[in-house]
Structures are given as C-alpha cells and as structure tokens.
Amino acid sequence: MPVSAAPELVLASVRQPGETESTDIHISQGVVTRITAAEQRPDDASPAGAGMTGTRIVDCGGRSVIPGLWDEHVHMTQWAMAANRIDLSHAASARNAVDVVRSSLEDRLGGNRRKDENDGGTGPTLVGVGFRDAVWADVPSLAMLDAVTHGVPSALISHDLHCVWLNSAAARRYGVEVDAGGLLREDAAFALTRELGRLPDAVVDAWVGDAARKAAARGVVGIVDFEMTWNRDVWLRRINGGFGSLRVEAGVYPEHLDRARLEAMRTGQDIPGGNGLLRVGPLKVLIDGSLNTRTAYCVDPYPHGGRGLLTVSEPELLALLVRAREAGFVPAVHAIGDAANQVALNAFEAAGIRGRIEHAQFVRQEDFARFGRLGLTASVQPAHALDDRDAADANWGDRTDRAFPLRSLLAAGATLALGSDAPVAPLDPWAAMSAATTRSSLDGRAPWHPEQAITREEALAASARGRNRIRVGDPADIAVLDDNPLGVPDEVFSSMPVAATLVAGRFTHGGGLTHDGGLT
C-alpha cells in the first residue's frame, strides 16, 4: 500500500510535550489535518461510532506524542549484518578479542576444532565487528589471529568501519596484502568490507527488514542511508519486496555522481517505484579517516606521530562541491579531525553551497561560527562521544573541550541533526539523545565535558528534522510514547518505551493500540 493511501485515523487523547490537556490528532491521506481538544470530539467520532464514519479511532489514553524520529546517518546493510556477526565491542584488548573469536569458532566447528590449514579455507568467512583497538594496551597482529583461527578465513571489522583485521587465510581468499599487523585501513578496509557483504540478496534483505522493524519500535520513521554502493536500486528491490517500516533517503557517492546526473536525480527527489518511502539522499564525500585508527586529519600531531590522513584535498573537494551544486545535490562531507573540518568549511564557503558536515567531532574554536554563517548542518552522533571519550583524551589531550562539541555548534547557529552511524553505534535515537543531553553512559562515570550537553527539547528537535511538535499540515510521521519525554528520569529517557510509530498515518509499530485505550 502506498504510504499516501493510509486510511483516515484519529489518535485520540494524546498530549504533546509541555501540554497538560489532551487533544485528538486527525489524520487523512497520511497528513495531519486537524488537532482538536479531546473533550470537543463529536459523538459520531467516538470509538463506538468508528465503523459508521469509516475513520479508525485509536484511544491513546493520554500518552505523549512527538514527531517521528530520524537517524540521519546509517549504514543500513552493515547494521543489519552486524547483528548476525561476532560482537567484539566489549573486547578490552587484542588478546581478549581473539579469545572471543576462538570461542565463537569452537562453537561453530563443534568437535572438529582443528582444521587443515592447507585446505584453502573453503568454508564461509568468519566475521567479527565492533573492536576498538585505539584503547587497547596491546596491538593486533597477524600471528595472534592466525593462532586461534586454524586456517578458517577470518575478518574483524573495527567499530568505525575504517579498519579490518585479517588472518592469513582471509588475506589469501580476498587477494589482499597485509603486513605483520594483519590490518587494512581506510579505502582498502572499505573495499574488503563491501566484499564481506556480498551475501544473497534475500538473506541481507530479510536482515534489513528485521533491523528496520526494531528501529520502528524505537520511534524511528526515517533514515539517511550511506551504504557504500549504488543504493537506489537496492532500496527499490527491498520496497518492491514488501519493505515498509521506514522512509529512506539513499545517499550517493562521488563515483556514482555522473550516473545520478544522467538519470536526473537530485537530493530530495521522490524516486519512482519507491512507494512514497524512497528519496534521493545527499552526496557523501569522505575527506579524512577516524579517531580510532588515528587517521582523522588534525592540526596537531597525534602522540604516536602523524596528523592523520586527508584523503581528498581542498581543491578536489571544492571541485566536487561545485559539481554537486550544479547537479542539485546537497553535499554531506565526512570530516572528523579539526583540520579536516577546516578544509570542509573552506570548500563550502568557496563553493557557495549549503550542506552537511558529517561527524564534526573535533573543531577549532575559530571555526564554530563558520557553521552558522555558512548555513551548514552538523550531522553528529552523540553516542560516539561516550564510546570514544578515552580515545579522545588519549589522542587529543587537553583539547577535548572542543571534541564532540554539540553545545558549541548549536550556539554558533549550526543546525544539528542526530544519528548513530550504525553499526558504529546502535540505531536507537533515544540512546543518541541520552548521550547528547547527559554526556554520560549512566554507568557511574562522571559526565564527559557536560558543558557540551544540549537540552532534551533541542535533542528531540535535532532527531526530528527540526520539528518539536506535531502541527496541522505535517506528514503523519508520529511516535506515541508511554512517558513524557521532558519529565522522566535520565535512565527512563535513554530507553524510552515507545507504544506506537506511524509513517504517513500507517502503523509501523504498535498497531495493537485498542479502541479502549489499552495495548495488545
């Protein structure tokens, strides 16, 4: 069913944040058409009369409603696959990581633990995800991984996707050269990660469907997907196969820009055949690496030496932004280090185009004002501040007052857009908003640079494309909550119970809200 064809609906007895009186939200053809006081609901619109009017009345029992939430930066296929791979996110050392791999391999092989290392590794590649070697006291090595994998091709992907740790069998299988560390970084890592994702479409699409349903259960109505592929056709296949949980804006990479121009694609364009759910996303450009791999491009050198990598020069970036402007694409420039952010800002200013800087994790004090002056969006991932606080302290030293600087960016006039970068962090906007508002993992550690926190109202707006309340004329993309998001304790806010989610007036989660206000 096209999202525009959702039936007429009334969400009865709801409260928007900050309101004490209940209202009814009337929805027709996927759009909010009226918001009326609950006590003024006419008799023929009561639940008992719903069948006569042809309008479904859902009594929400005074629950809170907010605009539906977006995750502004996702790698959806990688996120879906991560749930079906070995979780290394809790590994405290390289030795600990290989112990996790050993245990998983023993479970997989059962009693046939030792494999002939000369058999060519004919079985499937063992894949792990989520390791953080930037905070390990020891270092990965080829020999360390070879010792526990016994010839089974094995590839471990770092949490930020910028590094892959291989054993010898995997290096042979994929035809790549590795040194004694067994590590691939940046473009080589991205290329291998794409190879590791070449699974049957039906398998991956089923995993993506599961991941999307879980996202809808957290109030998510849309994602910006930056999977590194020609993403439009992937999503058309999924939607034509029945996918309907979320809106998707599919990003385009520079190597596909000419193809997109030939097909008259522009950022924000509805894609024919996408069932009203699929739009063209931004042009994604990566210009530096990551903090975990110490490849984020920085003004000052890292303690171990080097300033990271600038993978696209400023003139090259400027040329790309000019091409984007001419083609009708909004640029989304990946910039993590403070020097990379300076380069991105210079290029945006010279090109005379607005757009997004993805991550903006480390910014020079003198550059904050430029975000606002240039009308840029800072697409940020607040959970990274807590995941990477130790790596930031170790590598950026006494300069971390301007790391993950949400308050400074907002105060400078930047538009904030919150996301996860899943699988780098979970696709859960409540976890992101909790990190943004508390600067704490709620694990007993003191908040990290709490002066960079933002308010819940600001976080909710930054997770809903600037919408802080539901208004007449809005698309009926709505989350129904069991608690008031402005009044609950921090630990409840971080795991907010979501009773229902709607996309264009169609339930994607929690359609079991009943006419008597109960939940099934």
MARLODREN-901361 format. One record per residue (C-alpha): residue in one letter; chain; x, y, z. Coordinates in steps of 0.5 Angstrom, whole numbers, m for minus. Layout:
res  chain  east  north  up
A  A  X  Y  Z;
...
END
This chain:
res  chain  east  north  up
M  A  0  0  0;
P  A  3  7  m2;
V  A  4  11  4;
S  A  0  16  2;
A  A  m6  11  2;
A  A  m7  10  9;
P  A  m14  11  12;
E  A  m17  16  16;
L  A  m15  16  23;
V  A  m16  20  30;
L  A  m10  19  35;
A  A  m15  21  41;
S  A  m13  23  48;
V  A  m6  25  47;
R  A  m1  30  50;
Q  A  5  34  46;
P  A  11  35  51;
G  A  10  41  55;
E  A  2  40  55;
T  A  m3  38  60;
E  A  m9  38  56;
S  A  m11  32  52;
T  A  m12  33  44;
D  A  m14  29  38;
I  A  m10  29  32;
H  A  m14  28  26;
I  A  m10  24  20;
S  A  m12  24  13;
Q  A  m8  21  7;
G  A  m2  21  11;
V  A  m3  28  13;
V  A  m5  32  20;
T  A  m11  35  18;
R  A  m14  38  25;
I  A  m12  38  32;
T  A  m18  39  37;
A  A  m19  39  44;
A  A  m21  32  46;
E  A  m27  34  50;
Q  A  m29  37  44;
R  A  m29  31  40;
P  A  m36  30  37;
D  A  m41  24  39;
D  A  m40  21  32;
A  A  m33  20  32;
S  A  m33  16  39;
P  A  m30  9  39;
A  A  m36  6  38;
G  A  m38  10  32;
A  A  m32  9  28;
G  A  m35  4  24;
M  A  m40  9  22;
T  A  m35  14  20;
G  A  m30  10  16;
T  A  m25  13  21;
R  A  m21  9  26;
I  A  m21  12  33;
V  A  m15  10  37;
D  A  m15  12  44;
C  A  m8  13  47;
G  A  m10  14  54;
G  A  m7  21  55;
R  A  0  18  52;
S  A  5  23  50;
V  A  6  24  42;
I  A  12  27  39;
P  A  14  28  31;
G  A  17  21  29;
L  A  25  21  29;
W  A  30  20  24;
D  A  37  17  24;
E  A  41  22  20;
H  A  47  17  19;
V  A  46  10  18;
H  A  50  4  14;
M  A  44  0  14;
T  A  46  m6  11;
Q  A  52  m6  15;
W  A  48  m5  21;
A  A  43  m11  19;
M  A  49  m15  18;
A  A  53  m13  25;
A  A  47  m17  29;
N  A  49  m23  25;
R  A  56  m23  27;
I  A  61  m24  32;
D  A  61  m18  37;
L  A  67  m15  39;
S  A  65  m9  42;
H  A  67  m11  49;
A  A  74  m13  48;
A  A  78  m10  52;
S  A  85  m12  49;
A  A  87  m15  42;
R  A  88  m22  47;
N  A  81  m21  49;
A  A  79  m20  42;
V  A  82  m27  39;
D  A  79  m30  46;
V  A  72  m28  43;
V  A  74  m31  36;
R  A  77  m37  39;
S  A  70  m39  43;
S  A  66  m37  37;
L  A  70  m41  32;
E  A  70  m47  37;
D  A  62  m47  38;
R  A  62  m46  30;
L  A  66  m52  29;
G  A  64  m56  35;
G  A  69  m62  36;
N  A  72  m61  29;
R  A  76  m56  32;
R  A  83  m56  29;
K  A  82  m55  21;
D  A  88  m57  16;
E  A  91  m50  15;
N  A  92  m52  8;
D  A  85  m54  5;
G  A  85  m47  2;
G  A  79  m44  7;
T  A  73  m47  3;
G  A  68  m45  9;
P  A  65  m38  10;
T  A  69  m33  13;
L  A  68  m32  20;
V  A  67  m24  21;
G  A  67  m20  27;
V  A  65  m13  29;
G  A  66  m7  33;
F  A  73  m8  36;
R  A  76  m1  39;
D  A  84  m2  38;
A  A  85  5  40;
V  A  84  4  47;
W  A  88  m3  48;
A  A  94  m3  51;
D  A  97  m9  46;
V  A  96  m9  39;
P  A  93  m13  34;
S  A  98  m18  30;
L  A  97  m23  24;
A  A  100  m28  28;
M  A  96  m27  34;
L  A  89  m28  30;
D  A  92  m34  26;
A  A  94  m38  32;
V  A  86  m38  34;
T  A  83  m39  27;
H  A  87  m45  25;
G  A  86  m43  17;
V  A  79  m41  18;
P  A  79  m35  14;
S  A  77  m29  19;
A  A  76  m22  18;
L  A  75  m17  24;
I  A  72  m10  23;
S  A  73  m4  27;
H  A  67  m1  30;
D  A  68  5  26;
L  A  69  1  19;
H  A  76  4  18;
C  A  80  m2  20;
V  A  79  m9  18;
W  A  84  m14  22;
L  A  85  m21  18;
N  A  88  m27  19;
S  A  93  m30  13;
A  A  87  m35  10;
A  A  83  m29  9;
A  A  88  m25  6;
R  A  89  m30  1;
R  A  82  m31  0;
Y  A  81  m24  m2;
G  A  87  m23  m5;
V  A  90  m17  m1;
E  A  97  m16  2;
V  A  98  m15  10;
D  A  104  m14  14;
A  A  105  m17  21;
G  A  100  m13  24;
G  A  94  m16  19;
L  A  91  m9  19;
L  A  88  m6  13;
R  A  86  1  14;
E  A  81  7  10;
D  A  80  5  3;
A  A  83  m2  3;
A  A  78  m3  9;
F  A  72  0  6;
A  A  73  m5  0;
L  A  74  m11  4;
T  A  68  m9  8;
R  A  64  m9  2;
E  A  66  m16  m1;
L  A  65  m19  6;
G  A  58  m16  5;
R  A  57  m20  m2;
L  A  51  m25  1;
P  A  45  m27  m2;
D  A  40  m21  m3;
A  A  34  m25  0;
V  A  39  m26  6;
V  A  41  m19  7;
D  A  34  m16  6;
A  A  31  m20  11;
W  A  36  m18  16;
V  A  35  m11  14;
G  A  27  m12  15;
D  A  29  m14  22;
A  A  33  m8  23;
A  A  28  m3  21;
R  A  22  m6  25;
K  A  27  m6  31;
A  A  28  2  29;
A  A  21  3  28;
A  A  20  0  35;
R  A  24  6  38;
G  A  20  11  34;
V  A  24  12  28;
V  A  21  14  22;
G  A  26  15  17;
I  A  34  14  16;
V  A  39  17  12;
D  A  43  11  9;
F  A  50  12  7;
E  A  52  5  5;
M  A  57  5  0;
T  A  54  2  m6;
W  A  49  5  m12;
N  A  44  5  m6;
R  A  38  7  m10;
D  A  37  0  m14;
V  A  38  m4  m7;
W  A  32  0  m4;
L  A  28  0  m10;
R  A  29  m8  m9;
R  A  27  m8  m2;
I  A  21  m4  m2;
N  A  18  m8  m8;
G  A  19  m14  m4;
G  A  15  m11  2;
F  A  19  m7  6;
G  A  15  m1  9;
S  A  18  0  16;
L  A  21  7  15;
R  A  23  13  10;
V  A  29  12  7;
E  A  34  18  4;
A  A  39  14  0;
G  A  46  17  m1;
V  A  50  18  m7;
Y  A  58  17  m7;
P  A  62  21  m12;
E  A  64  15  m16;
H  A  56  15  m18;
L  A  55  22  m19;
D  A  56  22  m26;
R  A  51  16  m27;
A  A  46  20  m22;
R  A  46  26  m26;
L  A  45  22  m33;
E  A  39  20  m29;
A  A  36  27  m27;
M  A  37  25  m20;
R  A  37  31  m14;
T  A  37  31  m7;
G  A  30  30  m4;
Q  A  27  28  m10;
D  A  22  22  m9;
I  A  24  16  m13;
P  A  19  13  m18;
G  A  17  6  m15;
G  A  19  7  m8;
N  A  12  7  m6;
G  A  13  14  m3;
L  A  18  12  2;
L  A  25  13  m2;
R  A  28  19  m4;
V  A  35  21  m6;
G  A  40  23  m1;
P  A  46  27  0;
L  A  52  27  m4;
K  A  57  23  1;
V  A  64  25  1;
L  A  70  22  6;
I  A  76  27  7;
D  A  79  24  13;
G  A  79  18  17;
S  A  77  16  24;
L  A  80  17  31;
N  A  80  10  33;
T  A  85  9  27;
R  A  89  16  29;
T  A  87  18  21;
A  A  83  23  23;
Y  A  86  29  20;
C  A  88  34  25;
V  A  92  41  26;
D  A  97  38  32;
P  A  100  31  31;
Y  A  98  25  35;
P  A  102  23  41;
H  A  105  17  37;
G  A  106  22  31;
G  A  103  24  25;
R  A  97  28  24;
G  A  92  23  20;
L  A  90  23  13;
L  A  87  28  9;
T  A  84  23  3;
V  A  81  29  m1;
S  A  85  35  m2;
E  A  82  42  m1;
P  A  82  44  m9;
E  A  79  37  m10;
L  A  73  38  m5;
L  A  72  45  m8;
A  A  71  42  m15;
L  A  66  36  m12;
L  A  62  41  m8;
V  A  61  45  m15;
R  A  59  39  m19;
A  A  54  38  m13;
R  A  51  45  m13;
E  A  51  44  m21;
A  A  47  37  m20;
G  A  43  39  m15;
F  A  46  35  m9;
V  A  47  37  m2;
P  A  54  35  0;
A  A  55  31  6;
V  A  62  32  8;
H  A  65  27  13;
A  A  70  31  17;
I  A  72  28  24;
G  A  79  32  25;
D  A  80  39  27;
A  A  84  40  20;
A  A  79  36  16;
N  A  73  41  19;
Q  A  77  47  17;
V  A  78  44  10;
A  A  71  43  9;
L  A  69  49  12;
N  A  74  53  7;
A  A  71  49  1;
F  A  64  50  3;
E  A  65  58  3;
A  A  69  58  m3;
A  A  63  54  m7;
G  A  58  58  m4;
I  A  53  52  m3;
R  A  50  50  4;
G  A  50  42  6;
R  A  52  38  12;
I  A  59  36  15;
E  A  58  29  18;
H  A  61  28  25;
A  A  64  35  26;
Q  A  68  31  32;
F  A  74  36  33;
V  A  73  43  31;
R  A  78  49  32;
Q  A  75  55  36;
E  A  75  60  31;
D  A  71  55  26;
F  A  65  54  30;
A  A  62  61  28;
R  A  63  59  21;
F  A  58  53  21;
G  A  52  58  23;
R  A  55  63  18;
L  A  55  58  12;
G  A  48  55  14;
L  A  51  48  15;
T  A  48  42  18;
A  A  53  39  23;
S  A  50  31  23;
V  A  53  29  29;
Q  A  53  22  33;
P  A  53  24  40;
A  A  54  16  43;
H  A  61  17  40;
A  A  63  22  45;
L  A  62  17  50;
D  A  65  11  46;
D  A  71  15  44;
R  A  72  19  51;
D  A  78  15  53;
A  A  81  15  46;
A  A  80  23  45;
D  A  83  24  52;
A  A  89  20  50;
N  A  90  23  43;
W  A  87  30  43;
G  A  90  31  50;
D  A  88  38  53;
R  A  84  40  47;
T  A  78  35  48;
D  A  73  41  51;
R  A  72  42  43;
A  A  71  35  42;
F  A  64  32  40;
P  A  62  40  41;
L  A  54  40  41;
R  A  53  46  45;
S  A  58  50  42;
L  A  56  48  35;
L  A  49  50  37;
A  A  51  56  40;
A  A  54  58  33;
G  A  48  57  29;
A  A  49  51  26;
T  A  43  46  25;
L  A  44  40  29;
A  A  42  33  26;
L  A  43  27  31;
G  A  44  20  28;
S  A  48  14  30;
D  A  53  12  24;
A  A  50  5  26;
P  A  54  0  26;
V  A  59  4  30;
A  A  53  6  35;
P  A  46  3  36;
L  A  41  5  31;
D  A  37  8  37;
P  A  35  15  37;
W  A  34  15  45;
A  A  41  13  46;
A  A  44  18  42;
M  A  39  24  45;
S  A  41  21  52;
A  A  48  22  50;
A  A  47  29  48;
T  A  44  31  54;
T  A  47  28  59;
R  A  54  27  56;
S  A  54  20  61;
S  A  53  13  59;
L  A  49  13  66;
D  A  55  8  68;
G  A  57  11  74;
R  A  63  15  71;
A  A  62  23  71;
P  A  59  26  65;
W  A  65  28  60;
H  A  65  35  58;
P  A  58  37  61;
E  A  59  44  58;
Q  A  57  41  51;
A  A  51  38  53;
I  A  44  40  50;
T  A  37  40  53;
R  A  32  35  51;
E  A  28  40  47;
E  A  34  41  43;
A  A  36  34  42;
L  A  28  32  40;
A  A  28  37  35;
A  A  35  35  32;
S  A  32  28  32;
A  A  26  30  28;
R  A  29  35  23;
G  A  27  41  27;
R  A  20  39  29;
N  A  19  40  36;
R  A  12  39  36;
I  A  6  36  31;
R  A  2  41  27;
V  A  m3  41  22;
G  A  0  40  15;
D  A  5  36  18;
P  A  6  29  15;
A  A  3  24  20;
D  A  10  21  22;
I  A  9  20  29;
A  A  12  17  35;
V  A  7  15  41;
L  A  11  15  48;
D  A  9  11  54;
D  A  12  17  58;
N  A  13  25  58;
P  A  20  25  55;
L  A  21  32  58;
G  A  19  29  65;
V  A  22  22  66;
P  A  29  21  70;
D  A  35  20  65;
E  A  35  13  66;
V  A  28  12  63;
F  A  29  17  58;
S  A  35  13  55;
S  A  31  7  54;
M  A  24  11  53;
P  A  18  6  52;
V  A  15  7  45;
A  A  8  5  45;
A  A  7  6  37;
T  A  10  9  31;
L  A  7  12  25;
V  A  9  13  18;
A  A  4  18  14;
G  A  m1  15  19;
R  A  0  8  18;
F  A  2  4  24;
T  A  9  1  23;
H  A  10  m1  30;
G  A  4  m2  36;
G  A  m2  m2  32;
G  A  m5  m6  37;
L  A  m7  0  41;
T  A  m14  m1  42;
H  A  m20  3  42;
D  A  m21  3  49;
G  A  m14  6  50;
G  A  m11  m1  52;
L  A  m5  m4  49;
T  A  m5  m11  46;
END
